[in-house]
Amino acid sequence: MRRGWFFAVCLAAMPAGLACQSMTIEDYEPRSTLVVPEHPVPRARYPFIDVHGHQRLDLPAGSIDGIVADMDSLNLAVMVNLSGRQGARFARGIQAFKGRHPSRFVLFANLNFDDIDDPDYGNQAAAALEQDVRAGAQGLKIFKNFGMTLKDGEGQRIRGDDPRFDPIWEKCSELGIPVLIHTAEPQSFFEPHDRFNERWLELKQFPDRARPSDRYPQWETLIGEQHRLFATHPNTTFIAAHLGWLGGDLARLGRLMDSLPNVYAEIGAVLAELGRQPKFARQWFIRYQDRVLFGKDAWAPDEYPVYFRTLETADEYFDYYRKRHAFWKLYGLDLPDVVLKKLYYQNALRIIPGIDRTLFPD
């Protein structure tokens, strides 16, 4: 019976009582019998900057100290907290994180959409962002609601390339800060939830992640708007979150980068895409070594070593940390040291202002 992906395994040769076993795909956890060399990497080879972090701004001092202790164990030199908010909340966040550990955290500001229908919204938001930069913001983060679910007062979707935001992107160029922008979701979320969908398990466990066409724009529509935004503002530095959801089509992402030198990308939450195509991904990283940054997304210290192992070793057939993202195994890219250094910290140092360079070897 296909419904629910239920399947039965009947073992006719087994003794009575064990002949038929039934399970769901969620229960199936095969243990590999493959024996190959293993090289776990609990700590990154070089100090690194995680450009895609999220932390609550109201954490007590002890919790922030605990985060720093975990960062030290991973060789995580600087975490970029993208959830900086704006105005007074941003100022409190700066005091909480940088007041205690000045060099270990970077905060990006966010936009306030409350006055989106004001004819002068773009200029007002740009002025507010400038105030946040004076208060310590080192970049701007745009969340996934922008372009996908954000609407104006008349209920119309605000497009990702909406011109009313032009003053904001131009202000970022003027201030010399990057825009890390999350547009859309994995392409599979926009496709039918059927037996052909690679993210079937995740959509079953989290049905609200589905993006059906009767409620959401098409994936290509959203991605197209993002790319037009990048092209319209060539003097603004954009960092496409999650490899712009093109980790499964690196050639297309490469063409985008070839045509738009102001576009960078980060690898947060898309490691499983890279680890299943190690040969091509390695070639791609070498070619675009100046344009990619390290990112993780959700703060989970025990998951970082899977990133290190995938990036630093040539190991074969090892587990990702979350089955719903990848029911397949990963393979290491064995990136050259010169590429690792750029990915881990050099590219971020070049485009994010104000990071303490003394934390890094060169």
C-alpha positions as CSV (number, residue, x, y, z in Angstrom):
1,M,0.0,0.0,0.0
2,R,1.7,3.2,-1.2
3,R,-0.3,5.6,1.1
4,G,2.0,6.7,3.9
5,W,4.9,4.9,2.2
6,F,4.1,1.9,4.3
7,F,5.9,-1.2,3.2
8,A,6.2,-4.8,4.5
9,V,9.3,-6.9,4.5
10,C,8.5,-10.6,4.5
11,L,11.3,-12.9,5.3
12,A,10.1,-16.4,4.3
13,A,13.2,-18.1,5.5
14,M,12.9,-16.8,9.0
15,P,11.4,-18.9,11.8
16,A,7.7,-18.6,12.6
17,G,7.0,-15.3,14.3
18,L,9.8,-13.5,12.5
19,A,8.7,-14.2,8.9
20,C,6.9,-10.9,8.5
21,Q,8.1,-7.6,9.7
22,S,6.3,-4.4,9.0
23,M,7.6,-0.8,9.4
24,T,7.4,2.6,7.9
25,I,10.1,4.5,6.1
26,E,10.5,6.7,9.2
27,D,11.4,3.5,11.2
28,Y,13.9,2.2,8.7
29,E,17.4,2.9,9.9
30,P,19.8,0.5,8.1
31,R,23.2,0.0,9.6
32,S,25.9,0.1,6.9
33,T,28.2,-2.9,6.7
34,L,30.7,-1.0,4.7
35,V,34.1,-0.7,6.3
36,V,36.2,2.3,5.0
37,P,38.7,4.6,6.5
38,E,37.2,7.2,8.9
39,H,38.6,10.6,9.9
40,P,36.3,12.4,12.2
41,V,37.0,16.1,12.5
42,P,35.8,17.5,15.9
43,R,37.5,20.8,15.4
44,A,37.9,22.9,12.2
45,R,41.4,23.0,10.8
46,Y,41.4,26.8,10.8
47,P,39.6,29.4,12.8
48,F,36.3,30.1,11.0
49,I,33.5,32.7,10.8
50,D,30.0,31.3,10.8
51,V,28.1,33.9,8.7
52,H,24.7,32.3,9.3
53,G,24.0,32.1,13.0
54,H,20.9,32.8,15.1
55,Q,20.8,33.6,18.8
56,R,18.1,35.2,20.9
57,L,19.0,38.8,21.9
58,D,17.8,38.3,25.5
59,L,20.1,35.5,26.5
60,P,21.6,35.9,30.0
61,A,25.3,36.5,30.3
62,G,26.0,32.9,31.4
63,S,24.4,31.5,28.3
64,I,26.4,33.7,26.1
65,D,29.6,32.6,27.9
66,G,28.5,29.0,27.3
67,I,28.1,29.6,23.6
68,V,31.6,31.1,23.5
69,A,33.0,28.0,25.3
70,D,31.4,25.8,22.6
71,M,32.7,28.1,19.9
72,D,36.2,27.7,21.3
73,S,35.9,23.9,21.2
74,L,35.0,24.0,17.5
75,N,37.6,26.7,16.5
76,L,34.7,29.0,15.7
77,A,36.3,32.4,16.0
78,V,33.3,34.7,15.1
79,M,29.6,34.0,14.9
80,V,27.4,36.3,12.9
81,N,24.0,36.6,14.7
82,L,21.6,37.4,11.9
83,S,18.7,38.0,14.3
84,G,19.7,41.5,15.4
85,R,16.3,43.2,14.9
86,Q,16.4,47.0,14.8
87,G,16.3,50.1,16.9
88,A,16.3,49.7,20.6
89,R,16.1,45.9,20.4
90,F,19.2,45.9,18.3
91,A,21.0,48.2,20.7
92,R,20.2,45.8,23.6
93,G,21.6,42.9,21.5
94,I,24.8,44.7,20.9
95,Q,25.2,45.3,24.6
96,A,24.5,41.7,25.5
97,F,26.8,40.1,23.0
98,K,29.5,42.6,22.2
99,G,29.5,44.1,25.6
100,R,30.6,40.8,27.0
101,H,32.6,39.3,24.1
102,P,33.5,42.2,21.8
103,S,35.4,40.3,19.1
104,R,33.4,37.0,19.0
105,F,30.1,38.2,17.7
106,V,28.8,40.2,14.7
107,L,25.2,41.4,14.6
108,F,23.3,42.0,11.4
109,A,20.3,44.3,11.6
110,N,16.8,43.5,10.2
111,L,14.1,45.6,8.6
112,N,10.8,46.7,10.1
113,F,7.9,46.4,7.7
114,D,5.3,48.1,9.9
115,D,5.1,51.2,7.7
116,I,5.4,49.4,4.3
117,D,2.5,51.3,2.9
118,D,4.1,54.7,3.6
119,P,5.0,56.3,0.3
120,D,8.4,57.2,1.8
121,Y,9.0,53.7,3.3
122,G,12.2,53.0,1.5
123,N,14.0,56.1,2.6
124,Q,12.7,55.9,6.1
125,A,13.9,52.2,6.4
126,A,17.3,53.2,4.9
127,A,17.7,55.9,7.5
128,A,16.7,53.5,10.3
129,L,19.3,51.0,9.0
130,E,22.0,53.7,9.0
131,Q,21.2,54.3,12.7
132,D,21.6,50.6,13.4
133,V,25.0,50.6,11.6
134,R,26.1,53.5,13.8
135,A,25.0,51.4,16.8
136,G,27.2,48.5,15.6
137,A,25.4,46.6,12.8
138,Q,27.8,45.1,10.4
139,G,25.3,43.9,7.8
140,L,21.6,43.5,6.9
141,K,19.7,40.2,7.1
142,I,16.6,39.6,5.0
143,F,14.4,36.8,6.2
144,K,12.4,34.4,3.9
145,N,9.1,36.1,4.4
146,F,10.4,38.9,2.1
147,G,9.1,38.1,-1.4
148,M,7.2,34.9,-0.3
149,T,4.6,35.8,2.3
150,L,5.1,39.5,3.1
151,K,2.1,41.6,1.9
152,D,1.2,45.2,1.8
153,G,-1.9,46.8,3.2
154,E,-4.0,45.7,0.2
155,G,-3.0,42.1,0.6
156,Q,-0.7,42.1,-2.4
157,R,2.5,40.1,-2.2
158,I,5.6,42.2,-2.0
159,R,8.0,41.0,-4.7
160,G,11.6,40.3,-4.0
161,D,12.6,43.0,-6.5
162,D,10.1,45.6,-5.4
163,P,11.5,49.0,-6.2
164,R,10.3,50.6,-3.0
165,F,13.2,48.9,-1.3
166,D,15.8,50.3,-3.7
167,P,16.9,53.0,-1.2
168,I,17.7,50.3,1.3
169,W,20.0,48.4,-1.0
170,E,21.7,51.5,-2.1
171,K,22.2,52.6,1.5
172,C,23.9,49.2,2.1
173,S,26.3,50.0,-0.8
174,E,26.9,53.4,0.6
175,L,27.7,52.1,4.1
176,G,29.8,49.2,2.8
177,I,27.8,46.4,4.5
178,P,26.6,43.2,2.9
179,V,23.0,42.0,2.6
180,L,22.6,38.3,3.5
181,I,19.2,37.4,2.0
182,H,17.1,34.2,2.3
183,T,14.8,33.8,-0.6
184,A,12.3,31.0,-1.1
185,E,12.9,27.5,0.3
186,P,14.2,24.2,-1.1
187,Q,12.7,23.6,-4.5
188,S,11.2,20.3,-3.3
189,F,8.9,22.2,-0.9
190,F,7.2,23.7,-3.9
191,E,6.7,20.4,-5.7
192,P,3.9,17.8,-5.2
193,H,4.3,15.8,-2.0
194,D,4.4,12.5,-3.7
195,R,6.7,9.5,-4.1
196,F,9.0,11.4,-6.4
197,N,9.7,14.2,-3.9
198,E,13.2,14.0,-2.4
199,R,12.0,15.8,0.7
200,W,9.0,13.6,1.2
201,L,10.0,12.6,4.7
202,E,10.6,16.1,5.9
203,L,7.2,17.3,4.4
204,K,5.5,14.4,6.2
205,Q,7.1,15.3,9.5
206,F,6.6,19.0,9.0
207,P,3.6,19.5,6.7
208,D,3.6,23.3,7.2
209,R,6.9,23.4,5.2
210,A,5.1,22.6,2.0
211,R,4.6,25.5,-0.5
212,P,1.7,24.5,-2.7
213,S,1.1,26.6,-5.8
214,D,-2.4,27.7,-4.7
215,R,-0.9,29.5,-1.7
216,Y,2.6,30.4,-2.6
217,P,4.5,31.8,-5.7
218,Q,6.3,29.4,-7.9
219,W,9.9,28.6,-6.8
220,E,11.3,29.9,-10.1
221,T,9.3,33.1,-9.7
222,L,11.0,33.8,-6.3
223,I,14.4,32.9,-7.5
224,G,14.0,35.0,-10.6
225,E,13.0,38.0,-8.5
226,Q,16.1,37.5,-6.3
227,H,18.4,37.4,-9.3
228,R,16.9,40.5,-10.8
229,L,17.4,42.3,-7.5
230,F,21.1,41.3,-7.5
231,A,21.5,42.6,-11.1
232,T,19.7,45.9,-10.4
233,H,22.0,46.8,-7.6
234,P,25.5,45.9,-8.8
235,N,27.3,48.0,-6.2
236,T,25.6,46.2,-3.3
237,T,27.2,43.1,-1.9
238,F,24.6,40.3,-1.6
239,I,25.2,36.9,0.1
240,A,22.7,34.3,-1.0
241,A,21.7,32.3,2.0
242,H,21.8,28.4,1.6
243,L,23.7,28.7,-1.7
244,G,20.6,30.4,-3.0
245,W,18.9,27.0,-2.9
246,L,21.0,26.0,-5.9
247,G,23.2,23.5,-4.1
248,G,21.7,20.9,-6.3
249,D,22.5,22.9,-9.4
250,L,25.9,24.3,-8.8
251,A,26.5,25.0,-12.5
252,R,23.5,27.4,-12.5
253,L,24.8,29.1,-9.3
254,G,28.2,29.4,-11.0
255,R,26.7,31.1,-14.1
256,L,24.9,33.6,-11.8
257,M,28.2,34.4,-10.1
258,D,30.0,34.7,-13.4
259,S,27.5,37.3,-14.5
260,L,27.2,39.2,-11.2
261,P,30.4,39.8,-9.3
262,N,28.5,41.4,-6.4
263,V,27.0,38.0,-5.5
264,Y,28.4,35.6,-2.9
265,A,26.8,32.5,-1.3
266,E,27.0,30.6,2.0
267,I,26.5,26.9,2.7
268,G,24.2,27.0,5.7
269,A,21.8,23.9,5.9
270,V,22.8,22.7,2.4
271,L,25.8,20.5,3.3
272,A,23.8,17.4,2.2
273,E,23.7,18.7,-1.3
274,L,27.4,19.1,-1.5
275,G,28.3,15.8,0.2
276,R,26.5,13.7,-2.4
277,Q,28.4,15.3,-5.4
278,P,32.0,15.4,-4.0
279,K,33.8,15.5,-7.3
280,F,31.9,18.2,-9.0
281,A,31.4,20.2,-5.7
282,R,35.2,20.2,-5.2
283,Q,35.8,21.5,-8.7
284,W,33.1,24.1,-8.1
285,F,34.6,25.3,-4.8
286,I,38.0,25.6,-6.4
287,R,36.6,27.7,-9.2
288,Y,34.5,29.9,-7.0
289,Q,36.8,29.9,-4.0
290,D,36.6,33.7,-3.6
291,R,32.8,33.8,-3.5
292,V,31.6,31.3,-0.9
293,L,31.4,31.6,2.9
294,F,30.9,29.2,5.7
295,G,27.5,29.1,7.4
296,K,25.6,26.6,9.5
297,D,22.2,28.1,10.4
298,A,20.7,26.5,13.5
299,W,23.0,26.5,16.5
300,A,23.9,22.9,17.4
301,P,27.5,22.4,18.3
302,D,27.4,18.7,17.8
303,E,26.5,19.1,14.1
304,Y,29.5,21.2,13.0
305,P,31.9,18.2,12.9
306,V,29.9,16.8,9.9
307,Y,30.6,20.1,8.1
308,F,34.3,19.8,8.9
309,R,34.5,16.2,7.8
310,T,32.8,16.9,4.5
311,L,34.9,19.9,3.7
312,E,38.3,18.7,5.0
313,T,38.5,15.0,4.3
314,A,38.1,12.5,1.5
315,D,36.0,10.1,3.7
316,E,33.4,8.0,2.0
317,Y,29.8,7.1,2.8
318,F,29.2,8.7,6.2
319,D,26.0,10.0,7.8
320,Y,24.5,13.4,7.7
321,Y,23.1,14.5,11.0
322,R,19.4,14.8,10.0
323,K,17.7,12.0,8.0
324,R,14.8,14.2,6.9
325,H,17.3,16.4,5.0
326,A,19.3,13.6,3.5
327,F,18.4,9.9,3.4
328,W,21.7,9.4,1.4
329,K,25.3,9.2,2.6
330,L,27.9,11.9,2.4
331,Y,31.4,12.0,0.8
332,G,34.2,14.3,1.7
333,L,35.3,17.1,-0.7
334,D,38.9,17.2,0.6
335,L,39.2,20.9,-0.2
336,P,42.7,22.3,-0.6
337,D,44.0,24.4,2.3
338,V,43.9,27.6,0.2
339,V,40.2,27.1,-0.5
340,L,39.4,26.1,3.1
341,K,41.0,29.3,4.4
342,K,38.9,31.4,2.0
343,L,35.7,29.5,2.9
344,Y,36.3,29.5,6.6
345,Y,37.3,33.2,7.1
346,Q,39.2,35.1,4.4
347,N,36.1,35.8,2.2
348,A,34.1,36.9,5.2
349,L,36.9,39.2,6.3
350,R,36.8,40.8,2.9
351,I,33.1,41.7,2.7
352,I,31.9,42.0,6.3
353,P,33.4,45.2,7.9
354,G,34.8,45.4,11.4
355,I,35.7,41.8,12.2
356,D,38.8,41.4,14.5
357,R,41.5,40.2,12.1
358,T,43.8,39.3,15.0
359,L,41.7,36.1,15.6
360,F,43.0,34.7,12.3
361,P,46.4,33.4,11.2
362,D,46.8,35.6,8.1
